[in-house]
Structure formats: structure tokens, C-alpha cells
């Protein structure tokens, strides 16, 4: 059974983008996930615990996880045969 690389990339991209967005908002409103947001801000340029930062994290998170999911599915398909 082969994986569909684009579909896996989209699924992971949507999930991780949502997680980045929610983590930024919870850090901004309640102080939760502060350490995680700070760590991710060192990788995702412009990401922070602000409204704008949440949307920037949404975009970066989607791109990052889409590419990762695509590569995972592509490599899996190559190894399976």
C-alpha cells in the first residue's frame, strides 16, 4: 500500500498549523505554552504570542509540516517499492 504524498502533507500541515495557532493564542491569553512558543519562534521567523504572530505561525507551521509529511510519504513509497 502506498501513501499519497500530497494528502499526507496536507493533513499534517493543517494539524500542525492549527496547533501553532492555538499555542500562540493560549500563550498570549493565559501564559500557557510560553516556553514552546519561544522555542518555535527561534525557528519560525515572526512567530510570537501575538495575534499577528499566531497567523505567521499558522503559515510557517503549515509549510513546515506539509513539506515534512510529503517527504515522509515519498520516502515511505520509495522504500516499500
Secondary structure, DSSP 8 states (H G I E B T S, - for coil): ----HHHHHHHHHHHHHHHHHHHHHHHHHH-TTHHHHHHHHTTSTT--SSHHHHHHHHHHHHHHHHHHHHHHHHHHHHHH-
